[in-house]
Amino acid sequence: MKFISHKILKSAVLLAALGSFATCGAETQQPNGYAISGAALSAIEEDNRAKENYLVIDVRSADEYAAGHIKHAINIPLGELESRLDEINAYKDKNVVLYCNTGNRSGKALDLLKQK
């Protein structure tokens, strides 16, 4: 589990100001994405008050999520992300952390959210 956590932490991507994508089709300001350090993500994971400011999304498959995931993370596989945007919209006032194993899927998820 520790190995998986460290690998996941390294590939996390933070989406600041996700709320600016608000609704599909609306003219909105594009959020800026940037990498978050493993230490910063660990702090969010461990601090129950800090987690209230974040929505952590694991964009890996359901099987990968079941094998181990970051505490408080929800699973929305990359292939389902676009059809589940309404779930994320409810958290538009929070910062969103996207992660996968390598950064590839989380990067694609970031691009999709920026488009929407």
Biopython code that builds the backbone (N, CA, C, O; Angstrom):
import numpy as np
from Bio.PDB.StructureBuilder import StructureBuilder

atoms = [
    (1, "MET", "N", (0.826, -1.196, 0.000)),
    (1, "MET", "CA", (0.000, 0.000, 0.000)),
    (1, "MET", "C", (0.867, 1.256, 0.000)),
    (1, "MET", "O", (0.536, 2.230, -0.675)),
    (2, "LYS", "N", (1.973, 1.249, 0.747)),
    (2, "LYS", "CA", (2.855, 2.413, 0.791)),
    (2, "LYS", "C", (3.410, 2.723, -0.587)),
    (2, "LYS", "O", (3.471, 3.886, -0.986)),
    (3, "PHE", "N", (3.823, 1.672, -1.334)),
    (3, "PHE", "CA", (4.363, 1.867, -2.670)),
    (3, "PHE", "C", (3.325, 2.526, -3.564)),
    (3, "PHE", "O", (3.633, 3.473, -4.288)),
    (4, "ILE", "N", (2.096, 2.026, -3.514)),
    (4, "ILE", "CA", (1.024, 2.589, -4.328)),
    (4, "ILE", "C", (0.788, 4.037, -3.939)),
    (4, "ILE", "O", (0.650, 4.892, -4.814)),
    (5, "SER", "N", (0.737, 4.332, -2.648)),
    (5, "SER", "CA", (0.511, 5.700, -2.195)),
    (5, "SER", "C", (1.588, 6.636, -2.699)),
    (5, "SER", "O", (1.276, 7.730, -3.168)),
    (6, "HIS", "N", (2.854, 6.238, -2.616)),
    (6, "HIS", "CA", (3.930, 7.098, -3.074)),
    (6, "HIS", "C", (3.848, 7.322, -4.572)),
    (6, "HIS", "O", (4.081, 8.434, -5.045)),
    (7, "LYS", "N", (3.524, 6.289, -5.317)),
    (7, "LYS", "CA", (3.400, 6.411, -6.760)),
    (7, "LYS", "C", (2.242, 7.336, -7.113)),
    (7, "LYS", "O", (2.351, 8.162, -8.020)),
    (8, "ILE", "N", (1.138, 7.193, -6.395)),
    (8, "ILE", "CA", (-0.032, 8.034, -6.629)),
    (8, "ILE", "C", (0.289, 9.472, -6.278)),
    (8, "ILE", "O", (-0.046, 10.384, -7.034)),
    (9, "LEU", "N", (0.930, 9.689, -5.150)),
    (9, "LEU", "CA", (1.237, 11.035, -4.710)),
    (9, "LEU", "C", (2.097, 11.775, -5.721)),
    (9, "LEU", "O", (1.901, 12.969, -5.947)),
    (10, "LYS", "N", (3.037, 11.084, -6.323)),
    (10, "LYS", "CA", (3.925, 11.714, -7.294)),
    (10, "LYS", "C", (3.178, 12.182, -8.528)),
    (10, "LYS", "O", (3.611, 13.128, -9.185)),
    (11, "SER", "N", (2.066, 11.541, -8.857)),
    (11, "SER", "CA", (1.380, 11.865, -10.102)),
    (11, "SER", "C", (0.145, 12.736, -9.905)),
    (11, "SER", "O", (-0.604, 12.959, -10.857)),
    (12, "ALA", "N", (-0.080, 13.225, -8.714)),
    (12, "ALA", "CA", (-1.268, 14.033, -8.456)),
    (12, "ALA", "C", (-1.186, 15.375, -9.173)),
    (12, "ALA", "O", (-0.113, 15.967, -9.295)),
    (13, "VAL", "N", (-2.308, 15.830, -9.633)),
    (13, "VAL", "CA", (-2.391, 17.120, -10.299)),
    (13, "VAL", "C", (-3.477, 17.927, -9.609)),
    (13, "VAL", "O", (-4.590, 17.443, -9.407)),
    (14, "LEU", "N", (-3.148, 19.152, -9.252)),
    (14, "LEU", "CA", (-4.126, 20.003, -8.575)),
    (14, "LEU", "C", (-4.758, 20.953, -9.567)),
    (14, "LEU", "O", (-4.062, 21.599, -10.350)),
    (15, "LEU", "N", (-6.037, 21.036, -9.537)),
    (15, "LEU", "CA", (-6.766, 21.993, -10.348)),
    (15, "LEU", "C", (-7.244, 23.108, -9.429)),
    (15, "LEU", "O", (-8.175, 22.913, -8.647)),
    (16, "ALA", "N", (-6.628, 24.248, -9.516)),
    (16, "ALA", "CA", (-7.043, 25.371, -8.677)),
    (16, "ALA", "C", (-8.259, 26.028, -9.307)),
    (16, "ALA", "O", (-8.350, 26.150, -10.529)),
    (17, "ALA", "N", (-9.150, 26.431, -8.501)),
    (17, "ALA", "CA", (-10.331, 27.180, -8.935)),
    (17, "ALA", "C", (-11.186, 26.412, -9.937)),
    (17, "ALA", "O", (-11.579, 26.958, -10.968)),
    (18, "LEU", "N", (-11.470, 25.160, -9.640)),
    (18, "LEU", "CA", (-12.294, 24.354, -10.524)),
    (18, "LEU", "C", (-13.671, 24.985, -10.715)),
    (18, "LEU", "O", (-14.304, 24.796, -11.754)),
    (19, "GLY", "N", (-14.116, 25.705, -9.752)),
    (19, "GLY", "CA", (-15.434, 26.316, -9.833)),
    (19, "GLY", "C", (-15.635, 27.174, -11.057)),
    (19, "GLY", "O", (-16.773, 27.424, -11.453)),
    (20, "SER", "N", (-14.555, 27.634, -11.667)),
    (20, "SER", "CA", (-14.714, 28.496, -12.828)),
    (20, "SER", "C", (-15.221, 27.747, -14.050)),
    (20, "SER", "O", (-15.609, 28.376, -15.034)),
    (21, "PHE", "N", (-15.228, 26.403, -14.012)),
    (21, "PHE", "CA", (-15.786, 25.699, -15.165)),
    (21, "PHE", "C", (-17.287, 25.505, -15.008)),
    (21, "PHE", "O", (-17.960, 25.146, -15.975)),
    (22, "ALA", "N", (-17.814, 25.729, -13.847)),
    (22, "ALA", "CA", (-19.218, 25.732, -13.456)),
    (22, "ALA", "C", (-20.149, 24.866, -14.297)),
    (22, "ALA", "O", (-20.514, 23.776, -13.856)),
    (23, "THR", "N", (-20.541, 25.297, -15.469)),
    (23, "THR", "CA", (-21.486, 24.504, -16.237)),
    (23, "THR", "C", (-20.993, 24.322, -17.657)),
    (23, "THR", "O", (-20.303, 25.183, -18.200)),
    (24, "CYS", "N", (-21.347, 23.209, -18.248)),
    (24, "CYS", "CA", (-20.935, 22.929, -19.619)),
    (24, "CYS", "C", (-21.581, 23.928, -20.566)),
    (24, "CYS", "O", (-22.763, 24.246, -20.434)),
    (25, "GLY", "N", (-20.808, 24.417, -21.511)),
    (25, "GLY", "CA", (-21.335, 25.327, -22.514)),
    (25, "GLY", "C", (-21.331, 26.780, -22.107)),
    (25, "GLY", "O", (-21.529, 27.646, -22.959)),
    (26, "ALA", "N", (-21.117, 27.084, -20.852)),
    (26, "ALA", "CA", (-21.119, 28.470, -20.403)),
    (26, "ALA", "C", (-19.770, 29.116, -20.693)),
    (26, "ALA", "O", (-18.742, 28.439, -20.707)),
    (27, "GLU", "N", (-19.774, 30.409, -20.920)),
    (27, "GLU", "CA", (-18.527, 31.145, -21.086)),
    (27, "GLU", "C", (-17.918, 31.305, -19.698)),
    (27, "GLU", "O", (-18.474, 31.994, -18.843)),
    (28, "THR", "N", (-16.777, 30.667, -19.484)),
    (28, "THR", "CA", (-16.147, 30.721, -18.168)),
    (28, "THR", "C", (-14.657, 30.888, -18.312)),
    (28, "THR", "O", (-14.091, 30.642, -19.377)),
    (29, "GLN", "N", (-14.033, 31.303, -17.250)),
    (29, "GLN", "CA", (-12.586, 31.418, -17.219)),
    (29, "GLN", "C", (-12.000, 30.020, -17.056)),
    (29, "GLN", "O", (-12.520, 29.225, -16.272)),
    (30, "GLN", "N", (-10.931, 29.705, -17.779)),
    (30, "GLN", "CA", (-10.293, 28.399, -17.707)),
    (30, "GLN", "C", (-9.490, 28.285, -16.410)),
    (30, "GLN", "O", (-8.725, 29.194, -16.087)),
    (31, "PRO", "N", (-9.647, 27.185, -15.654)),
    (31, "PRO", "CA", (-8.826, 26.996, -14.461)),
    (31, "PRO", "C", (-7.395, 26.651, -14.863)),
    (31, "PRO", "O", (-7.166, 26.091, -15.935)),
    (32, "ASN", "N", (-6.454, 26.979, -14.021)),
    (32, "ASN", "CA", (-5.053, 26.630, -14.253)),
    (32, "ASN", "C", (-4.728, 25.375, -13.479)),
    (32, "ASN", "O", (-5.087, 25.258, -12.308)),
    (33, "GLY", "N", (-4.059, 24.445, -14.109)),
    (33, "GLY", "CA", (-3.657, 23.218, -13.445)),
    (33, "GLY", "C", (-2.193, 23.282, -13.100)),
    (33, "GLY", "O", (-1.395, 23.863, -13.836)),
    (34, "TYR", "N", (-1.839, 22.688, -11.984)),
    (34, "TYR", "CA", (-0.438, 22.592, -11.622)),
    (34, "TYR", "C", (-0.231, 21.380, -10.741)),
    (34, "TYR", "O", (-1.167, 20.888, -10.111)),
    (35, "ALA", "N", (0.992, 20.906, -10.701)),
    (35, "ALA", "CA", (1.315, 19.707, -9.924)),
    (35, "ALA", "C", (1.333, 20.031, -8.444)),
    (35, "ALA", "O", (1.705, 21.132, -8.036)),
    (36, "ILE", "N", (0.932, 19.074, -7.662)),
    (36, "ILE", "CA", (0.966, 19.208, -6.209)),
    (36, "ILE", "C", (2.002, 18.207, -5.692)),
    (36, "ILE", "O", (2.109, 17.092, -6.203)),
    (37, "SER", "N", (2.741, 18.606, -4.699)),
    (37, "SER", "CA", (3.768, 17.711, -4.168)),
    (37, "SER", "C", (3.141, 16.600, -3.339)),
    (37, "SER", "O", (2.025, 16.731, -2.835)),
    (38, "GLY", "N", (3.875, 15.512, -3.209)),
    (38, "GLY", "CA", (3.405, 14.409, -2.380)),
    (38, "GLY", "C", (3.211, 14.833, -0.937)),
    (38, "GLY", "O", (2.277, 14.384, -0.273)),
    (39, "ALA", "N", (4.096, 15.700, -0.446)),
    (39, "ALA", "CA", (3.983, 16.180, 0.934)),
    (39, "ALA", "C", (2.706, 16.991, 1.128)),
    (39, "ALA", "O", (2.025, 16.857, 2.145)),
    (40, "ALA", "N", (2.384, 17.835, 0.142)),
    (40, "ALA", "CA", (1.170, 18.640, 0.244)),
    (40, "ALA", "C", (-0.069, 17.759, 0.214)),
    (40, "ALA", "O", (-1.019, 17.991, 0.963)),
    (41, "LEU", "N", (-0.061, 16.753, -0.646)),
    (41, "LEU", "CA", (-1.201, 15.841, -0.719)),
    (41, "LEU", "C", (-1.319, 15.008, 0.553)),
    (41, "LEU", "O", (-2.427, 14.740, 1.019)),
    (42, "SER", "N", (-0.202, 14.605, 1.109)),
    (42, "SER", "CA", (-0.229, 13.871, 2.379)),
    (42, "SER", "C", (-0.848, 14.717, 3.485)),
    (42, "SER", "O", (-1.598, 14.210, 4.319)),
    (43, "ALA", "N", (-0.529, 16.008, 3.487)),
    (43, "ALA", "CA", (-1.093, 16.913, 4.497)),
    (43, "ALA", "C", (-2.608, 17.007, 4.349)),
    (43, "ALA", "O", (-3.334, 17.020, 5.343)),
    (44, "ILE", "N", (-3.084, 17.073, 3.104)),
    (44, "ILE", "CA", (-4.524, 17.113, 2.856)),
    (44, "ILE", "C", (-5.166, 15.813, 3.318)),
    (44, "ILE", "O", (-6.231, 15.816, 3.936)),
    (45, "GLU", "N", (-4.509, 14.711, 3.011)),
    (45, "GLU", "CA", (-5.031, 13.385, 3.349)),
    (45, "GLU", "C", (-5.141, 13.199, 4.857)),
    (45, "GLU", "O", (-6.094, 12.584, 5.334)),
    (46, "GLU", "N", (-4.195, 13.712, 5.601)),
    (46, "GLU", "CA", (-4.150, 13.505, 7.052)),
    (46, "GLU", "C", (-4.954, 14.521, 7.853)),
    (46, "GLU", "O", (-5.396, 14.207, 8.958)),
    (47, "ASP", "N", (-5.155, 15.718, 7.337)),
    (47, "ASP", "CA", (-5.836, 16.785, 8.074)),
    (47, "ASP", "C", (-7.312, 16.788, 7.688)),
    (47, "ASP", "O", (-7.674, 17.219, 6.594)),
    (48, "ASN", "N", (-8.157, 16.307, 8.587)),
    (48, "ASN", "CA", (-9.580, 16.208, 8.280)),
    (48, "ASN", "C", (-10.218, 17.558, 7.989)),
    (48, "ASN", "O", (-11.199, 17.622, 7.248)),
    (49, "ARG", "N", (-9.686, 18.637, 8.554)),
    (49, "ARG", "CA", (-10.222, 19.955, 8.233)),
    (49, "ARG", "C", (-9.757, 20.411, 6.854)),
    (49, "ARG", "O", (-10.537, 21.012, 6.115)),
    (50, "ALA", "N", (-8.521, 20.143, 6.496)),
    (50, "ALA", "CA", (-7.998, 20.536, 5.184)),
    (50, "ALA", "C", (-8.728, 19.818, 4.062)),
    (50, "ALA", "O", (-8.937, 20.390, 2.992)),
    (51, "LYS", "N", (-9.121, 18.566, 4.295)),
    (51, "LYS", "CA", (-9.793, 17.805, 3.240)),
    (51, "LYS", "C", (-11.113, 18.443, 2.829)),
    (51, "LYS", "O", (-11.600, 18.201, 1.725)),
    (52, "GLU", "N", (-11.690, 19.248, 3.698)),
    (52, "GLU", "CA", (-12.948, 19.916, 3.376)),
    (52, "GLU", "C", (-12.788, 20.939, 2.253)),
    (52, "GLU", "O", (-13.774, 21.334, 1.630)),
    (53, "ASN", "N", (-11.554, 21.369, 1.992)),
    (53, "ASN", "CA", (-11.284, 22.355, 0.945)),
    (53, "ASN", "C", (-10.974, 21.722, -0.403)),
    (53, "ASN", "O", (-10.779, 22.431, -1.391)),
    (54, "TYR", "N", (-10.926, 20.401, -0.455)),
    (54, "TYR", "CA", (-10.494, 19.692, -1.651)),
    (54, "TYR", "C", (-11.460, 18.583, -2.041)),
    (54, "TYR", "O", (-12.129, 17.985, -1.199)),
    (55, "LEU", "N", (-11.510, 18.329, -3.332)),
    (55, "LEU", "CA", (-12.160, 17.143, -3.862)),
    (55, "LEU", "C", (-11.050, 16.359, -4.540)),
    (55, "LEU", "O", (-10.471, 16.832, -5.518)),
    (56, "VAL", "N", (-10.746, 15.180, -4.043)),
    (56, "VAL", "CA", (-9.678, 14.350, -4.592)),
    (56, "VAL", "C", (-10.328, 13.286, -5.464)),
    (56, "VAL", "O", (-11.142, 12.491, -4.994)),
    (57, "ILE", "N", (-9.952, 13.282, -6.755)),
    (57, "ILE", "CA", (-10.538, 12.351, -7.719)),
    (57, "ILE", "C", (-9.463, 11.427, -8.260)),
    (57, "ILE", "O", (-8.465, 11.872, -8.826)),
    (58, "ASP", "N", (-9.681, 10.148, -8.079)),
    (58, "ASP", "CA", (-8.831, 9.100, -8.633)),
    (58, "ASP", "C", (-9.403, 8.763, -10.005)),
    (58, "ASP", "O", (-10.508, 8.229, -10.100)),
    (59, "VAL", "N", (-8.654, 9.073, -11.082)),
    (59, "VAL", "CA", (-9.164, 8.840, -12.433)),
    (59, "VAL", "C", (-8.735, 7.491, -13.001)),
    (59, "VAL", "O", (-8.866, 7.245, -14.200)),
    (60, "ARG", "N", (-8.219, 6.613, -12.126)),
    (60, "ARG", "CA", (-7.839, 5.261, -12.542)),
    (60, "ARG", "C", (-9.087, 4.386, -12.627)),
    (60, "ARG", "O", (-10.183, 4.828, -12.283)),
    (61, "SER", "N", (-8.922, 3.167, -13.077)),
    (61, "SER", "CA", (-10.049, 2.231, -13.176)),
    (61, "SER", "C", (-10.568, 1.866, -11.786)),
    (61, "SER", "O", (-9.893, 2.083, -10.779)),
    (62, "ALA", "N", (-11.765, 1.315, -11.751)),
    (62, "ALA", "CA", (-12.360, 0.882, -10.483)),
    (62, "ALA", "C", (-11.498, -0.187, -9.809)),
    (62, "ALA", "O", (-11.369, -0.191, -8.585)),
    (63, "ASP", "N", (-10.908, -1.089, -10.592)),
    (63, "ASP", "CA", (-10.041, -2.133, -10.030)),
    (63, "ASP", "C", (-8.788, -1.525, -9.399)),
    (63, "ASP", "O", (-8.380, -1.937, -8.313)),
    (64, "GLU", "N", (-8.178, -0.551, -10.071)),
    (64, "GLU", "CA", (-7.000, 0.113, -9.520)),
    (64, "GLU", "C", (-7.350, 0.850, -8.230)),
    (64, "GLU", "O", (-6.591, 0.816, -7.261)),
    (65, "TYR", "N", (-8.499, 1.514, -8.225)),
    (65, "TYR", "CA", (-8.972, 2.221, -7.034)),
    (65, "TYR", "C", (-9.173, 1.247, -5.874)),
    (65, "TYR", "O", (-8.773, 1.517, -4.741)),
    (66, "ALA", "N", (-9.798, 0.115, -6.176)),
    (66, "ALA", "CA", (-10.059, -0.891, -5.148)),
    (66, "ALA", "C", (-8.767, -1.466, -4.572)),
    (66, "ALA", "O", (-8.728, -1.866, -3.408)),
    (67, "ALA", "N", (-7.723, -1.508, -5.375)),
    (67, "ALA", "CA", (-6.435, -2.044, -4.916)),
    (67, "ALA", "C", (-5.720, -1.093, -3.952)),
    (67, "ALA", "O", (-4.798, -1.509, -3.252)),
    (68, "GLY", "N", (-6.122, 0.146, -3.909)),
    (68, "GLY", "CA", (-5.528, 1.130, -3.011)),
    (68, "GLY", "C", (-5.691, 2.527, -3.559)),
    (68, "GLY", "O", (-5.461, 2.772, -4.744)),
    (69, "HIS", "N", (-6.091, 3.450, -2.691)),
    (69, "HIS", "CA", (-6.305, 4.824, -3.128)),
    (69, "HIS", "C", (-6.037, 5.792, -1.981)),
    (69, "HIS", "O", (-5.921, 5.395, -0.822)),
    (70, "ILE", "N", (-5.944, 7.048, -2.329)),
    (70, "ILE", "CA", (-5.730, 8.099, -1.340)),
    (70, "ILE", "C", (-6.981, 8.240, -0.482)),
    (70, "ILE", "O", (-8.104, 8.198, -0.984)),
    (71, "LYS", "N", (-6.772, 8.404, 0.800)),
    (71, "LYS", "CA", (-7.867, 8.583, 1.755)),
    (71, "LYS", "C", (-8.749, 9.749, 1.304)),
    (71, "LYS", "O", (-8.234, 10.794, 0.905)),
    (72, "HIS", "N", (-10.028, 9.586, 1.361)),
    (72, "HIS", "CA", (-11.057, 10.572, 1.008)),
    (72, "HIS", "C", (-11.248, 10.741, -0.496)),
    (72, "HIS", "O", (-12.090, 11.536, -0.912)),
    (73, "ALA", "N", (-10.493, 10.019, -1.323)),
    (73, "ALA", "CA", (-10.627, 10.154, -2.775)),
    (73, "ALA", "C", (-11.879, 9.446, -3.261)),
    (73, "ALA", "O", (-12.277, 8.409, -2.729)),
    (74, "ILE", "N", (-12.491, 10.028, -4.286)),
    (74, "ILE", "CA", (-13.594, 9.354, -4.967)),
    (74, "ILE", "C", (-13.051, 8.827, -6.292)),
    (74, "ILE", "O", (-12.063, 9.343, -6.813)),
    (75, "ASN", "N", (-13.690, 7.815, -6.823)),
    (75, "ASN", "CA", (-13.234, 7.216, -8.074)),
    (75, "ASN", "C", (-14.155, 7.619, -9.209)),
    (75, "ASN", "O", (-15.340, 7.284, -9.218)),
    (76, "ILE", "N", (-13.592, 8.343, -10.165)),
    (76, "ILE", "CA", (-14.279, 8.636, -11.420)),
    (76, "ILE", "C", (-13.271, 8.307, -12.516)),
    (76, "ILE", "O", (-12.437, 9.146, -12.857)),
    (77, "PRO", "N", (-13.338, 7.094, -13.072)),
    (77, "PRO", "CA", (-12.385, 6.718, -14.124)),
    (77, "PRO", "C", (-12.422, 7.721, -15.278)),
    (77, "PRO", "O", (-13.472, 8.280, -15.597)),
    (78, "LEU", "N", (-11.279, 7.936, -15.888)),
    (78, "LEU", "CA", (-11.166, 8.919, -16.968)),
    (78, "LEU", "C", (-12.250, 8.739, -18.019)),
    (78, "LEU", "O", (-12.833, 9.722, -18.476)),
    (79, "GLY", "N", (-12.531, 7.504, -18.409)),
    (79, "GLY", "CA", (-13.540, 7.237, -19.427)),
    (79, "GLY", "C", (-14.954, 7.639, -19.032)),
    (79, "GLY", "O", (-15.817, 7.774, -19.899)),
    (80, "GLU", "N", (-15.208, 7.830, -17.744)),
    (80, "GLU", "CA", (-16.530, 8.212, -17.248)),
    (80, "GLU", "C", (-16.613, 9.685, -16.860)),
    (80, "GLU", "O", (-17.693, 10.187, -16.547)),
    (81, "LEU", "N", (-15.492, 10.367, -16.879)),
    (81, "LEU", "CA", (-15.429, 11.731, -16.339)),
    (81, "LEU", "C", (-16.416, 12.678, -17.006)),
    (81, "LEU", "O", (-17.151, 13.391, -16.323)),
    (82, "GLU", "N", (-16.438, 12.690, -18.319)),
    (82, "GLU", "CA", (-17.313, 13.639, -19.018)),
    (82, "GLU", "C", (-18.781, 13.405, -18.688)),
    (82, "GLU", "O", (-19.537, 14.366, -18.543)),
    (83, "SER", "N", (-19.199, 12.153, -18.566)),
    (83, "SER", "CA", (-20.596, 11.855, -18.270)),
    (83, "SER", "C", (-20.945, 12.085, -16.793)),
    (83, "SER", "O", (-22.120, 12.060, -16.426)),
    (84, "ARG", "N", (-19.940, 12.306, -15.951)),
    (84, "ARG", "CA", (-20.183, 12.497, -14.514)),
    (84, "ARG", "C", (-19.804, 13.898, -14.037)),
    (84, "ARG", "O", (-19.564, 14.101, -12.847)),
    (85, "LEU", "N", (-19.749, 14.856, -14.946)),
    (85, "LEU", "CA", (-19.372, 16.228, -14.586)),
    (85, "LEU", "C", (-20.316, 16.848, -13.560)),
    (85, "LEU", "O", (-19.895, 17.686, -12.762)),
    (86, "ASP", "N", (-21.588, 16.448, -13.570)),
    (86, "ASP", "CA", (-22.540, 16.992, -12.604)),
    (86, "ASP", "C", (-22.117, 16.690, -11.173)),
    (86, "ASP", "O", (-22.357, 17.498, -10.276)),
    (87, "GLU", "N", (-21.491, 15.538, -10.947)),
    (87, "GLU", "CA", (-21.015, 15.189, -9.608)),
    (87, "GLU", "C", (-19.921, 16.147, -9.148)),
    (87, "GLU", "O", (-19.861, 16.512, -7.973)),
    (88, "ILE", "N", (-19.076, 16.544, -10.059)),
    (88, "ILE", "CA", (-17.980, 17.447, -9.733)),
    (88, "ILE", "C", (-18.489, 18.873, -9.581)),
    (88, "ILE", "O", (-17.984, 19.624, -8.746)),
    (89, "ASN", "N", (-19.464, 19.249, -10.364)),
    (89, "ASN", "CA", (-20.013, 20.597, -10.326)),
    (89, "ASN", "C", (-20.523, 20.954, -8.927)),
    (89, "ASN", "O", (-20.492, 22.119, -8.528)),
    (90, "ALA", "N", (-20.987, 19.961, -8.196)),
    (90, "ALA", "CA", (-21.454, 20.198, -6.833)),
    (90, "ALA", "C", (-20.332, 20.671, -5.913)),
    (90, "ALA", "O", (-20.597, 21.214, -4.841)),
    (91, "TYR", "N", (-19.075, 20.467, -6.329)),
    (91, "TYR", "CA", (-17.912, 20.843, -5.532)),
    (91, "TYR", "C", (-17.170, 22.027, -6.141)),
    (91, "TYR", "O", (-15.964, 22.166, -5.935)),
    (92, "LYS", "N", (-17.868, 22.881, -6.886)),
    (92, "LYS", "CA", (-17.202, 23.945, -7.620)),
    (92, "LYS", "C", (-16.509, 24.974, -6.726)),
    (92, "LYS", "O", (-15.689, 25.753, -7.211)),
    (93, "ASP", "N", (-16.819, 24.989, -5.452)),
    (93, "ASP", "CA", (-16.150, 25.919, -4.536)),
    (93, "ASP", "C", (-14.877, 25.327, -3.932)),
    (93, "ASP", "O", (-14.216, 25.980, -3.125)),
    (94, "LYS", "N", (-14.532, 24.113, -4.310)),
    (94, "LYS", "CA", (-13.352, 23.444, -3.761)),
    (94, "LYS", "C", (-12.253, 23.329, -4.804)),
    (94, "LYS", "O", (-12.510, 23.396, -6.006)),
    (95, "ASN", "N", (-11.032, 23.155, -4.331)),
    (95, "ASN", "CA", (-9.926, 22.805, -5.213)),
    (95, "ASN", "C", (-10.051, 21.324, -5.523)),
    (95, "ASN", "O", (-10.455, 20.537, -4.666)),
    (96, "VAL", "N", (-9.707, 20.942, -6.744)),
    (96, "VAL", "CA", (-9.826, 19.556, -7.165)),
    (96, "VAL", "C", (-8.441, 18.988, -7.413)),
    (96, "VAL", "O", (-7.617, 19.602, -8.092)),
    (97, "VAL", "N", (-8.193, 17.813, -6.857)),
    (97, "VAL", "CA", (-6.942, 17.091, -7.075)),
    (97, "VAL", "C", (-7.282, 15.869, -7.907)),
    (97, "VAL", "O", (-8.122, 15.054, -7.524)),
    (98, "LEU", "N", (-6.615, 15.749, -9.060)),
    (98, "LEU", "CA", (-6.791, 14.600, -9.942)),
    (98, "LEU", "C", (-5.533, 13.762, -9.855)),
    (98, "LEU", "O", (-4.430, 14.307, -9.850)),
    (99, "TYR", "N", (-5.675, 12.450, -9.787)),
    (99, "TYR", "CA", (-4.468, 11.619, -9.791)),
    (99, "TYR", "C", (-4.704, 10.284, -10.468)),
    (99, "TYR", "O", (-5.825, 9.788, -10.580)),
    (100, "CYS", "N", (-3.565, 9.719, -10.921)),
    (100, "CYS", "CA", (-3.524, 8.391, -11.521)),
    (100, "CYS", "C", (-2.148, 7.809, -11.189)),
    (100, "CYS", "O", (-1.479, 8.310, -10.285)),
    (101, "ASN", "N", (-1.719, 6.785, -11.883)),
    (101, "ASN", "CA", (-0.412, 6.176, -11.593)),
    (101, "ASN", "C", (0.766, 6.946, -12.167)),
    (101, "ASN", "O", (1.821, 7.029, -11.539)),
    (102, "THR", "N", (0.592, 7.508, -13.357)),
    (102, "THR", "CA", (1.733, 8.125, -14.039)),
    (102, "THR", "C", (1.574, 9.602, -14.342)),
    (102, "THR", "O", (2.555, 10.261, -14.688)),
    (103, "GLY", "N", (0.387, 10.135, -14.224)),
    (103, "GLY", "CA", (0.120, 11.519, -14.592)),
    (103, "GLY", "C", (-0.511, 11.644, -15.970)),
    (103, "GLY", "O", (-0.984, 12.721, -16.334)),
    (104, "ASN", "N", (-0.528, 10.565, -16.741)),
    (104, "ASN", "CA", (-1.098, 10.593, -18.078)),
    (104, "ASN", "C", (-2.617, 10.796, -18.031)),
    (104, "ASN", "O", (-3.140, 11.730, -18.638)),
    (105, "ARG", "N", (-3.308, 9.933, -17.321)),
    (105, "ARG", "CA", (-4.776, 10.041, -17.249)),
    (105, "ARG", "C", (-5.209, 11.290, -16.499)),
    (105, "ARG", "O", (-6.181, 11.937, -16.889)),
    (106, "SER", "N", (-4.502, 11.640, -15.427)),
    (106, "SER", "CA", (-4.879, 12.854, -14.694)),
    (106, "SER", "C", (-4.652, 14.083, -15.568)),
    (106, "SER", "O", (-5.416, 15.044, -15.481)),
    (107, "GLY", "N", (-3.623, 14.073, -16.404)),
    (107, "GLY", "CA", (-3.398, 15.169, -17.341)),
    (107, "GLY", "C", (-4.513, 15.284, -18.364)),
    (107, "GLY", "O", (-4.952, 16.386, -18.691)),
    (108, "LYS", "N", (-4.976, 14.138, -18.873)),
    (108, "LYS", "CA", (-6.096, 14.130, -19.811)),
    (108, "LYS", "C", (-7.377, 14.610, -19.120)),
    (108, "LYS", "O", (-8.182, 15.329, -19.711)),
    (109, "ALA", "N", (-7.550, 14.201, -17.866)),
    (109, "ALA", "CA", (-8.719, 14.646, -17.103)),
    (109, "ALA", "C", (-8.671, 16.165, -16.901)),
    (109, "ALA", "O", (-9.694, 16.840, -17.006)),
    (110, "LEU", "N", (-7.496, 16.689, -16.614)),
    (110, "LEU", "CA", (-7.328, 18.131, -16.464)),
    (110, "LEU", "C", (-7.713, 18.838, -17.758)),
    (110, "LEU", "O", (-8.445, 19.827, -17.730)),
    (111, "ASP", "N", (-7.226, 18.338, -18.890)),
    (111, "ASP", "CA", (-7.552, 18.944, -20.177)),
    (111, "ASP", "C", (-9.065, 18.929, -20.420)),
    (111, "ASP", "O", (-9.632, 19.916, -20.889)),
    (112, "LEU", "N", (-9.709, 17.816, -20.102)),
    (112, "LEU", "CA", (-11.156, 17.703, -20.284)),
    (112, "LEU", "C", (-11.888, 18.718, -19.414)),
    (112, "LEU", "O", (-12.797, 19.400, -19.886)),
    (113, "LEU", "N", (-11.498, 18.820, -18.153)),
    (113, "LEU", "CA", (-12.163, 19.770, -17.262)),
    (113, "LEU", "C", (-11.925, 21.210, -17.707)),
    (113, "LEU", "O", (-12.818, 22.048, -17.577)),
    (114, "LYS", "N", (-10.768, 21.503, -18.216)),
    (114, "LYS", "CA", (-10.486, 22.849, -18.711)),
    (114, "LYS", "C", (-11.371, 23.169, -19.923)),
    (114, "LYS", "O", (-11.812, 24.307, -20.087)),
    (115, "GLN", "N", (-11.628, 22.166, -20.768)),
    (115, "GLN", "CA", (-12.500, 22.368, -21.932)),
    (115, "GLN", "C", (-13.935, 22.647, -21.511)),
    (115, "GLN", "O", (-14.636, 23.443, -22.135)),
    (116, "LYS", "N", (-14.354, 21.986, -20.457)),
    (116, "LYS", "CA", (-15.744, 22.093, -20.015)),
    (116, "LYS", "C", (-15.943, 23.286, -19.102)),
    (116, "LYS", "O", (-17.057, 23.527, -18.636)),
]
sb = StructureBuilder()
sb.init_structure("model")
sb.init_model(0)
sb.init_chain("A")
sb.init_seg("    ")
for serial, (resi, resn, name, xyz) in enumerate(atoms, 1):
    if name == "N":
        sb.init_residue(resn, " ", resi, " ")
    sb.init_atom(name, np.array(xyz, "f"), 0.0, 1.0, " ", f" {name:<3s}", serial, name[0])
structure = sb.get_structure()
